[in-house]
């Protein structure tokens, strides 16, 4: 069922934007080829073409126009059903999204603080800057800011950490106590996927450079990024906490001077007013800010 609802969400986004590019990058945070494939699958399952498209324009067909109000209604009814079920169950099972290791003593502290609750933890790749909140995979996310700033999400910052650079163990700067961003200007960097949007720019320090970053590789997870660094193909900016959590013998991490710090936040959907979600957020904040 969730897959069908997802496809309808994709269809509605394209229908409202009349652009596969805008729908993919600004509404859904997926790649345009992935969006096109899902729309084709929906058209095949319905045995109807939903869009007329050429290089410049996208328009609804008669079948697409007929589907649009029904698709919106189905999505709304599905959300109502999910909320009703959650309320009836008194929602003691919640899913927490994360992209890098949570660590920091958080998980045992939260579990101890909420006896009788079942907390599930789901890792989301960097390709999704909403950390699973956007498509309902998770109820609350532990996320590095920025998240999409469209007013859909609220957050509380629970940790502020310096940005460090992860270097191959034999790198020319590995022996330094601190590194300046200018000294890294010619280095290839590990970048987040393009669908990560502002997060990609933040972890490339794009706003602090005099020119664009040289991207040596892309990675969808921290594990992938550290493997790239260890191989000597690129360097990567990381938070100070993650430099410790992902410590390994073939990678060296050093502080980068002159960069604003990274911010770790607890994020939730603004319109999700379930008491259980708000209780979980309060415990996250209490445990991480203690």
Residue frames as qw, qx, qy, qz and C-alpha x, y, z in Angstrom:
[[0.000, 0.884, 0.467, 0.000, 0.00, 0.00, 0.00],
 [0.319, -0.775, 0.080, 0.539, 2.75, 2.45, 0.92],
 [0.404, -0.100, 0.578, 0.702, 4.35, 1.99, -2.52],
 [0.170, 0.630, 0.648, 0.391, 1.07, 2.90, -4.23],
 [0.187, -0.925, -0.260, 0.202, 0.65, 5.98, -2.02],
 [0.439, -0.520, 0.307, 0.666, 4.24, 6.97, -2.78],
 [0.342, 0.213, 0.639, 0.655, 3.59, 6.76, -6.53],
 [0.012, 0.826, 0.529, 0.194, 0.47, 8.90, -6.15],
 [0.337, -0.825, -0.032, 0.453, 2.49, 11.46, -4.17],
 [0.426, -0.227, 0.489, 0.727, 5.02, 11.54, -7.00],
 [0.217, 0.525, 0.666, 0.483, 2.25, 11.97, -9.56],
 [0.135, -0.911, -0.381, 0.074, 0.64, 14.84, -7.60],
 [0.412, -0.652, 0.158, 0.617, 3.99, 16.62, -7.24],
 [0.333, 0.010, 0.589, 0.737, 4.63, 16.51, -11.00],
 [0.075, 0.678, 0.662, 0.311, 1.04, 17.49, -11.77],
 [0.225, -0.905, -0.267, 0.242, 1.24, 20.52, -9.49],
 [0.362, -0.622, 0.305, 0.624, 4.68, 21.64, -10.61],
 [0.736, 0.662, 0.116, -0.078, 4.25, 20.64, -14.28],
 [0.307, 0.768, -0.553, 0.106, 7.96, 19.95, -14.15],
 [0.939, -0.112, -0.298, 0.129, 9.78, 16.70, -13.43],
 [0.506, 0.355, -0.384, 0.686, 12.89, 18.65, -12.45],
 [0.242, -0.490, 0.269, -0.793, 11.19, 20.89, -9.86],
 [0.858, -0.332, -0.108, -0.378, 9.11, 18.04, -8.48],
 [0.890, 0.040, -0.360, 0.277, 12.20, 15.86, -8.04],
 [0.500, 0.248, -0.361, 0.747, 14.57, 18.43, -6.55],
 [0.124, -0.340, 0.220, -0.906, 12.26, 20.82, -4.67],
 [0.717, -0.285, -0.005, -0.636, 9.35, 18.63, -3.56],
 [0.976, -0.099, -0.131, -0.143, 10.43, 15.00, -3.41],
 [0.252, -0.768, 0.588, 0.002, 14.23, 15.16, -2.99],
 [0.832, 0.012, 0.533, 0.154, 14.87, 12.26, -5.34],
 [0.239, -0.283, 0.572, 0.732, 16.70, 12.07, -8.65],
 [0.525, 0.403, -0.115, -0.741, 14.81, 13.02, -11.80],
 [0.422, 0.208, -0.822, -0.321, 15.49, 9.61, -13.47],
 [0.028, -0.134, -0.927, 0.350, 14.01, 7.84, -10.42],
 [0.370, 0.395, 0.368, -0.757, 10.93, 10.04, -10.56],
 [0.497, 0.374, -0.449, -0.642, 10.50, 9.41, -14.28],
 [0.273, 0.087, -0.955, -0.075, 10.75, 5.64, -13.72],
 [0.119, 0.262, 0.806, -0.517, 8.10, 5.68, -11.00],
 [0.458, 0.434, 0.085, -0.771, 5.72, 7.74, -13.13],
 [0.449, 0.289, -0.705, -0.466, 6.21, 5.30, -16.01],
 [0.122, -0.059, -0.974, 0.181, 5.41, 2.40, -13.65],
 [0.290, 0.374, 0.545, -0.692, 2.25, 4.18, -12.52],
 [0.491, 0.425, -0.267, -0.712, 1.22, 4.76, -16.11],
 [0.342, 0.173, -0.895, -0.229, 1.81, 1.09, -16.90],
 [0.020, 0.189, 0.901, -0.390, -0.24, -0.07, -13.94],
 [0.355, 0.505, 0.383, -0.687, -3.11, 2.26, -14.91],
 [0.496, 0.314, 0.693, 0.418, -2.68, 1.53, -18.63],
 [0.194, 0.924, 0.312, 0.105, -2.90, 5.22, -19.40],
 [0.496, 0.273, -0.087, 0.820, -0.52, 8.05, -20.23],
 [0.306, -0.758, -0.460, 0.346, -0.76, 10.68, -17.50],
 [0.141, -0.779, 0.109, 0.601, 1.47, 13.39, -18.95],
 [0.681, 0.670, 0.123, 0.269, 2.27, 14.81, -22.35],
 [0.457, -0.770, 0.207, 0.394, 5.91, 15.88, -22.23],
 [0.720, 0.603, -0.055, 0.339, 8.62, 17.16, -24.48],
 [0.616, 0.137, -0.298, 0.716, 11.95, 18.86, -23.78],
 [0.051, 0.294, -0.148, 0.943, 10.34, 22.08, -22.57],
 [0.528, -0.253, 0.070, -0.808, 6.82, 21.41, -21.33],
 [0.084, -0.121, -0.974, 0.171, 4.85, 18.97, -19.22],
 [0.492, -0.105, -0.056, -0.862, 1.05, 18.86, -19.40],
 [0.485, 0.041, 0.792, -0.368, -1.61, 16.60, -17.94],
 [0.174, -0.112, -0.814, -0.543, -3.44, 14.32, -20.33],
 [0.605, -0.350, -0.225, -0.679, -7.18, 13.81, -19.93],
 [0.814, -0.236, -0.526, 0.073, -6.41, 10.69, -17.89],
 [0.455, 0.047, -0.450, 0.767, -3.99, 12.62, -15.69],
 [0.225, -0.295, 0.064, -0.927, -6.51, 15.41, -15.11],
 [0.751, -0.340, -0.364, -0.433, -9.11, 12.82, -14.10],
 [0.772, -0.138, -0.530, 0.322, -6.70, 11.15, -11.69],
 [0.254, 0.383, -0.351, 0.816, -5.40, 14.29, -9.94],
 [0.470, -0.468, 0.166, -0.729, -8.36, 15.10, -7.62],
 [0.934, -0.221, -0.211, -0.183, -8.79, 11.42, -6.78],
 [0.717, 0.199, -0.442, 0.501, -5.08, 11.01, -6.04],
 [0.021, -0.451, 0.352, -0.820, -5.18, 13.97, -3.64],
 [0.725, -0.378, 0.011, -0.575, -8.23, 12.47, -1.94],
 [0.934, -0.047, -0.346, 0.071, -6.63, 9.04, -1.60],
 [0.489, 0.311, -0.464, 0.670, -3.46, 10.51, -0.08],
 [0.282, -0.441, 0.268, -0.809, -5.47, 12.56, 2.41],
 [0.867, -0.276, -0.116, -0.398, -7.60, 9.55, 3.38],
 [0.839, 0.097, -0.442, 0.302, -4.48, 7.43, 3.86],
 [0.214, 0.364, -0.451, 0.786, -2.97, 10.06, 6.17],
 [0.579, -0.391, 0.116, -0.706, -6.23, 10.23, 8.12],
 [0.938, -0.124, -0.293, -0.134, -6.19, 6.43, 8.44],
 [0.643, 0.223, -0.501, 0.535, -2.62, 6.41, 9.72],
 [0.089, -0.404, 0.368, -0.833, -3.39, 9.07, 12.30],
 [0.760, -0.317, -0.043, -0.565, -6.51, 7.22, 13.46],
 [0.913, -0.024, -0.393, 0.105, -4.64, 3.95, 13.87],
 [0.423, 0.324, -0.481, 0.697, -1.80, 5.67, 15.70],
 [0.350, -0.412, 0.251, -0.803, -4.24, 7.30, 18.08],
 [0.880, -0.229, -0.175, -0.379, -6.12, 4.05, 18.69],
 [0.859, 0.053, -0.411, 0.302, -2.89, 2.22, 19.53],
 [0.446, -0.888, 0.031, 0.113, -1.78, 5.05, 21.84],
 [0.609, 0.718, -0.246, 0.231, 1.33, 4.96, 19.63],
 [0.640, -0.684, 0.343, 0.078, 3.94, 3.34, 21.83],
 [0.772, 0.031, 0.421, 0.476, 5.95, 2.24, 18.80],
 [0.231, 0.939, -0.045, -0.249, 7.82, 5.05, 17.09],
 [0.843, 0.247, 0.151, 0.454, 10.53, 5.07, 14.43],
 [0.238, -0.865, 0.160, 0.411, 13.57, 7.32, 14.71],
 [0.761, 0.602, 0.040, 0.237, 15.48, 8.23, 11.55],
 [0.410, -0.770, 0.309, 0.378, 19.19, 8.94, 11.42],
 [0.697, 0.697, -0.169, 0.003, 21.88, 9.33, 8.75],
 [0.391, 0.524, -0.657, 0.376, 25.11, 9.08, 10.74],
 [0.552, -0.213, -0.750, 0.297, 25.71, 7.06, 13.89],
 [0.375, -0.827, -0.221, -0.356, 23.75, 8.52, 16.77],
 [0.604, 0.107, -0.501, 0.610, 26.21, 7.58, 19.52],
 [0.062, -0.475, 0.220, -0.850, 26.67, 10.19, 22.24],
 [0.008, 0.056, 0.858, -0.511, 25.03, 7.80, 24.74],
 [0.441, -0.004, -0.075, -0.894, 21.62, 8.66, 23.30],
 [0.629, -0.086, -0.654, -0.411, 19.99, 5.28, 22.57],
 [0.471, -0.221, -0.793, 0.316, 20.37, 3.67, 26.03],
 [0.003, 0.120, 0.384, -0.915, 19.37, 6.95, 27.69],
 [0.489, -0.008, -0.248, -0.836, 16.17, 7.22, 25.63],
 [0.622, -0.131, -0.747, -0.194, 15.25, 3.55, 26.11],
 [0.343, -0.183, -0.718, 0.577, 15.73, 3.88, 29.87],
 [0.129, 0.112, 0.222, -0.960, 13.67, 7.08, 29.99],
 [0.621, 0.098, -0.193, -0.753, 10.71, 5.56, 28.11],
 [0.205, -0.082, 0.968, -0.122, 9.97, 2.14, 29.63],
 [0.498, 0.440, 0.686, -0.297, 7.23, 0.27, 27.83],
 [0.466, 0.751, -0.119, -0.451, 7.92, 2.01, 24.51],
 [0.812, 0.107, 0.444, 0.364, 9.22, 0.26, 21.42],
 [0.120, 0.853, -0.230, -0.453, 11.67, 2.50, 19.57],
 [0.843, 0.288, 0.344, 0.298, 12.81, 1.50, 16.12],
 [0.165, -0.747, 0.298, 0.571, 15.83, 3.11, 14.51],
 [0.757, 0.511, 0.375, 0.161, 16.11, 3.40, 10.73],
 [0.368, -0.444, 0.324, 0.750, 19.14, 4.64, 8.82],
 [0.513, 0.800, 0.292, -0.104, 18.28, 6.91, 5.89],
 [0.679, 0.143, 0.213, 0.688, 20.76, 7.77, 3.17],
 [0.174, -0.461, -0.021, 0.870, 21.96, 11.31, 2.55],
 [0.059, 0.243, 0.649, 0.718, 19.95, 11.32, -0.68],
 [0.299, -0.715, -0.574, -0.264, 16.91, 12.18, 1.47],
 [0.187, 0.351, -0.333, 0.855, 17.50, 15.50, 3.29],
 [0.588, -0.474, -0.023, -0.656, 14.27, 15.01, 5.29],
 [0.021, -0.326, 0.890, -0.320, 15.84, 11.92, 6.95],
 [0.139, -0.224, -0.963, -0.061, 12.73, 9.84, 6.27],
 [0.160, 0.418, 0.522, -0.726, 10.21, 12.40, 7.56],
 [0.283, 0.299, -0.318, -0.854, 9.11, 13.46, 4.10],
 [0.557, 0.018, -0.673, -0.486, 7.58, 10.14, 3.07],
 [0.750, -0.414, 0.069, -0.511, 6.51, 9.03, 6.55],
 [0.754, 0.164, -0.614, 0.167, 9.19, 6.37, 7.07],
 [0.440, -0.084, -0.603, 0.660, 10.04, 7.84, 10.48],
 [0.275, -0.832, -0.481, -0.037, 8.28, 9.81, 13.20],
 [0.286, -0.930, 0.155, 0.169, 11.25, 11.76, 14.54],
 [0.803, 0.459, -0.132, 0.356, 14.72, 12.29, 13.07],
 [0.546, -0.680, 0.157, 0.464, 18.16, 12.92, 14.52],
 [0.637, 0.645, 0.259, 0.333, 19.49, 15.15, 11.75],
 [0.442, -0.281, 0.082, 0.848, 22.30, 17.51, 10.87],
 [0.272, 0.860, 0.270, -0.337, 21.01, 20.89, 9.79],
 [0.428, 0.156, 0.086, -0.886, 20.06, 22.27, 7.39],
 [0.346, 0.342, 0.873, 0.024, 16.85, 20.39, 6.63],
 [0.129, 0.468, 0.542, 0.686, 14.54, 21.68, 3.89],
 [0.066, -0.242, -0.393, 0.885, 13.31, 25.08, 5.05],
 [0.194, -0.302, -0.578, -0.733, 9.79, 25.02, 3.66],
 [0.428, -0.283, 0.250, -0.821, 7.95, 25.30, 6.98],
 [0.810, -0.112, -0.482, -0.315, 6.97, 21.63, 7.07],
 [0.776, -0.131, -0.518, 0.334, 9.37, 20.71, 9.88],
 [0.348, -0.879, 0.181, -0.271, 10.24, 21.93, 13.35],
 [0.810, 0.127, -0.433, 0.375, 13.49, 21.18, 15.14],
 [0.477, -0.866, 0.143, -0.043, 15.48, 21.77, 18.28],
 [0.515, 0.611, -0.534, 0.274, 19.28, 21.97, 18.16],
 [0.854, -0.517, -0.023, -0.053, 20.77, 19.58, 20.72],
 [0.755, -0.362, 0.232, 0.495, 24.47, 19.70, 19.91],
 [0.360, 0.918, -0.155, -0.065, 26.89, 22.12, 18.24],
 [0.839, -0.259, 0.325, 0.351, 30.12, 20.60, 16.96],
 [0.027, -0.706, 0.447, 0.548, 33.14, 21.91, 15.08],
 [0.869, 0.481, -0.023, -0.118, 33.63, 20.78, 11.50],
 [0.509, -0.534, 0.606, 0.297, 36.74, 18.66, 11.03],
 [0.622, 0.551, -0.430, -0.352, 38.31, 17.22, 7.89],
 [0.891, -0.158, 0.426, 0.013, 38.82, 13.49, 7.44],
 [0.307, 0.759, -0.528, -0.227, 42.09, 12.75, 5.62],
 [0.931, 0.146, -0.327, 0.073, 43.82, 9.58, 4.45],
 [0.760, -0.599, 0.016, 0.252, 46.37, 8.53, 7.08],
 [0.687, -0.090, 0.231, 0.683, 49.30, 9.37, 4.79],
 [0.252, 0.882, 0.301, 0.261, 47.98, 12.77, 3.66],
 [0.462, 0.407, -0.175, 0.768, 50.37, 15.74, 3.57],
 [0.249, -0.574, 0.129, -0.769, 48.27, 17.55, 6.20],
 [0.785, -0.360, -0.493, -0.102, 47.72, 14.57, 8.50],
 [0.622, -0.106, -0.454, 0.630, 50.46, 15.70, 10.89],
 [0.017, -0.419, 0.047, -0.907, 48.95, 19.15, 11.45],
 [0.008, -0.259, -0.748, 0.611, 47.07, 20.04, 14.63],
 [0.346, 0.683, 0.413, -0.494, 44.62, 22.21, 12.64],
 [0.410, 0.195, 0.613, 0.647, 43.95, 22.81, 8.95],
 [0.210, 0.471, 0.074, -0.854, 42.70, 25.93, 7.16],
 [0.690, 0.526, 0.460, -0.187, 40.04, 25.63, 4.47],
 [0.369, 0.840, -0.295, -0.268, 42.31, 27.47, 2.02],
 [0.183, -0.512, 0.830, 0.122, 44.86, 24.67, 2.42],
 [0.519, 0.174, 0.834, -0.066, 42.21, 22.23, 1.19],
 [0.438, 0.613, -0.013, -0.658, 41.18, 24.28, -1.83],
 [0.408, 0.483, -0.653, -0.416, 42.82, 21.97, -4.35],
 [0.209, -0.116, 0.956, -0.168, 41.75, 18.75, -2.67],
 [0.460, -0.203, -0.664, -0.553, 38.99, 16.56, -4.11],
 [0.361, -0.159, 0.566, -0.724, 36.12, 16.27, -1.62],
 [0.032, -0.307, -0.950, -0.048, 33.52, 13.63, -0.89],
 [0.316, -0.078, -0.049, -0.944, 30.11, 15.18, -1.64],
 [0.453, 0.263, 0.735, -0.431, 26.63, 14.18, -0.59],
 [0.338, 0.422, 0.744, 0.393, 24.23, 13.34, -3.46],
 [0.017, 0.211, 0.215, 0.954, 22.79, 16.31, -5.34],
 [0.440, -0.568, -0.566, -0.403, 19.33, 15.51, -3.97],
 [0.520, -0.424, -0.508, 0.541, 20.69, 16.39, -0.50],
 [0.049, 0.898, 0.278, 0.338, 20.35, 20.04, -1.54],
 [0.115, -0.902, 0.233, -0.346, 21.58, 22.55, 1.09],
 [0.817, -0.499, 0.283, 0.051, 23.19, 19.76, 3.14],
 [0.846, 0.296, 0.136, 0.423, 25.50, 18.95, 0.23],
 [0.271, 0.801, -0.086, 0.527, 26.65, 22.58, 0.10],
 [0.511, -0.801, 0.206, -0.234, 27.11, 22.76, 3.87],
 [0.864, -0.345, 0.325, 0.172, 29.39, 19.71, 4.03],
 [0.713, 0.403, 0.143, 0.556, 31.42, 21.10, 1.13],
 [0.310, -0.619, -0.141, 0.707, 31.67, 24.49, 2.92],
 [0.439, 0.542, 0.485, 0.528, 30.47, 26.01, -0.35],
 [0.053, -0.959, -0.228, -0.162, 29.67, 29.40, 1.20],
 [0.497, -0.788, 0.217, 0.291, 33.24, 29.76, 2.51],
 [0.704, 0.008, 0.465, 0.537, 35.07, 29.08, -0.74],
 [0.075, 0.611, -0.217, -0.758, 36.27, 31.49, -3.40],
 [0.430, 0.284, -0.644, -0.565, 35.45, 28.90, -6.07],
 [0.891, -0.111, -0.137, -0.419, 33.44, 25.70, -6.40],
 [0.620, -0.456, 0.635, -0.065, 34.60, 22.63, -4.51],
 [0.400, 0.390, -0.772, -0.302, 36.38, 19.92, -6.45],
 [0.845, -0.143, 0.292, -0.425, 34.19, 16.84, -6.05],
 [0.074, 0.458, -0.874, -0.144, 36.18, 13.62, -6.14],
 [0.231, -0.172, -0.953, -0.089, 33.36, 11.24, -5.26],
 [0.538, -0.361, -0.029, -0.761, 29.80, 11.13, -4.00],
 [0.209, -0.011, -0.936, 0.284, 28.61, 9.04, -1.05],
 [0.508, -0.484, -0.410, -0.583, 25.15, 8.26, 0.31],
 [0.774, -0.594, -0.219, -0.006, 26.29, 7.16, 3.78],
 [0.265, -0.870, 0.414, -0.043, 29.05, 8.02, 6.23],
 [0.813, -0.220, 0.513, 0.168, 30.46, 4.51, 5.85],
 [0.718, 0.566, 0.262, 0.307, 30.84, 5.07, 2.10],
 [0.117, 0.964, -0.141, 0.192, 32.45, 8.47, 2.68],
 [0.501, -0.713, 0.489, 0.027, 35.07, 7.10, 5.08],
 [0.849, 0.081, 0.457, 0.251, 35.90, 4.27, 2.66],
 [0.531, 0.787, 0.103, 0.295, 36.52, 6.85, -0.07],
 [0.160, -0.925, 0.316, -0.135, 38.75, 8.87, 2.28],
 [0.741, -0.435, 0.501, 0.100, 40.69, 5.78, 3.35],
 [0.824, 0.358, 0.348, 0.270, 41.30, 4.91, -0.31],
 [0.413, -0.366, 0.202, 0.809, 43.03, 8.28, -0.84],
 [0.279, 0.505, 0.606, 0.547, 40.57, 9.44, -3.50],
 [0.119, -0.717, -0.202, -0.656, 39.16, 12.40, -1.56],
 [0.146, -0.007, -0.632, 0.761, 38.85, 14.16, 1.80],
 [0.312, -0.604, -0.638, -0.362, 35.61, 14.91, 3.66],
 [0.173, -0.402, 0.335, -0.835, 34.22, 17.38, 6.15],
 [0.560, -0.366, -0.744, -0.009, 32.73, 15.72, 9.24],
 [0.449, -0.801, 0.015, -0.394, 31.46, 16.82, 12.62],
 [0.005, -0.593, 0.713, -0.374, 33.84, 16.54, 15.56],
 [0.705, -0.186, 0.535, -0.426, 31.58, 13.95, 17.19],
 [0.929, 0.333, 0.055, -0.154, 31.46, 11.80, 14.08],
 [0.401, 0.689, -0.583, 0.160, 35.22, 12.04, 13.70],
 [0.290, -0.406, 0.775, -0.387, 35.35, 10.18, 17.02],
 [0.804, 0.089, 0.417, -0.414, 32.47, 7.78, 16.31],
 [0.872, 0.486, -0.022, -0.049, 33.95, 6.71, 12.96],
 [0.184, -0.790, 0.576, 0.102, 37.57, 6.58, 14.13],
 [0.975, 0.175, 0.107, 0.081, 39.74, 4.13, 12.16],
 [0.662, -0.456, 0.295, 0.517, 43.46, 3.55, 11.66],
 [0.519, 0.223, 0.491, 0.663, 43.53, 4.50, 7.97],
 [0.042, 0.796, 0.332, 0.505, 41.81, 7.90, 8.43],
 [0.376, -0.206, -0.363, 0.827, 43.00, 10.97, 10.35],
 [0.042, -0.841, -0.471, -0.263, 40.66, 13.80, 11.38],
 [0.393, -0.108, -0.198, 0.891, 41.75, 17.37, 12.11],
 [0.079, 0.771, 0.431, -0.461, 39.82, 20.56, 13.02],
 [0.400, 0.494, 0.369, 0.678, 39.26, 23.05, 10.20],
 [0.202, -0.406, -0.287, 0.844, 39.76, 26.64, 11.30],
 [0.113, 0.206, -0.168, -0.957, 37.36, 29.42, 10.38],
 [0.316, -0.250, -0.759, -0.512, 34.26, 27.32, 9.67],
 [0.562, -0.313, 0.198, -0.740, 30.97, 27.82, 11.50],
 [0.278, -0.173, 0.919, -0.220, 30.08, 24.71, 13.51],
 [0.382, -0.175, -0.788, -0.449, 27.68, 21.96, 12.52],
 [0.449, -0.172, 0.406, -0.777, 24.38, 21.59, 14.37],
 [0.204, -0.133, -0.967, -0.080, 22.70, 18.35, 15.36],
 [0.431, -0.090, 0.137, -0.887, 18.94, 18.62, 15.82],
 [0.259, 0.284, 0.908, -0.167, 15.86, 16.64, 16.69],
 [0.251, 0.118, -0.368, -0.887, 13.39, 17.16, 13.82],
 [0.274, 0.365, 0.871, -0.183, 9.69, 16.36, 13.49],
 [0.059, 0.472, 0.601, 0.642, 6.80, 17.22, 11.20],
 [0.093, -0.112, 0.239, -0.960, 5.17, 20.47, 12.29],
 [0.626, -0.165, -0.199, -0.736, 1.64, 19.13, 11.76],
 [0.668, -0.109, -0.735, 0.052, 2.28, 15.93, 13.73],
 [0.302, -0.559, 0.292, -0.715, 0.66, 16.75, 17.06],
 [0.833, -0.239, -0.496, -0.058, 0.56, 13.26, 18.53],
 [0.512, -0.802, 0.237, -0.197, 1.39, 13.43, 22.23],
 [0.929, -0.189, 0.204, 0.243, 3.72, 10.43, 21.85],
 [0.644, 0.530, 0.040, 0.551, 5.82, 12.25, 19.25],
 [0.069, -0.856, 0.150, -0.490, 6.08, 15.35, 21.40],
 [0.772, -0.596, 0.211, -0.061, 7.01, 13.18, 24.42],
 [0.901, 0.085, 0.140, 0.402, 9.75, 11.49, 22.41],
 [0.380, 0.729, -0.041, 0.568, 11.09, 14.85, 21.24],
 [0.398, -0.838, 0.182, -0.327, 11.21, 16.09, 24.84],
 [0.885, -0.385, 0.226, 0.133, 13.20, 13.02, 25.93],
 [0.761, 0.402, 0.074, 0.504, 15.64, 13.41, 23.04],
 [0.109, 0.827, -0.109, 0.540, 16.22, 17.03, 23.97],
 [0.630, -0.724, 0.200, -0.200, 16.56, 16.22, 27.67],
 [0.932, -0.175, 0.195, 0.251, 19.04, 13.38, 27.09],
 [0.687, 0.430, 0.095, 0.577, 21.18, 15.18, 24.54],
 [0.056, 0.797, -0.073, 0.596, 21.18, 18.54, 26.28],
 [0.752, -0.650, -0.111, 0.015, 21.79, 17.16, 29.78]]
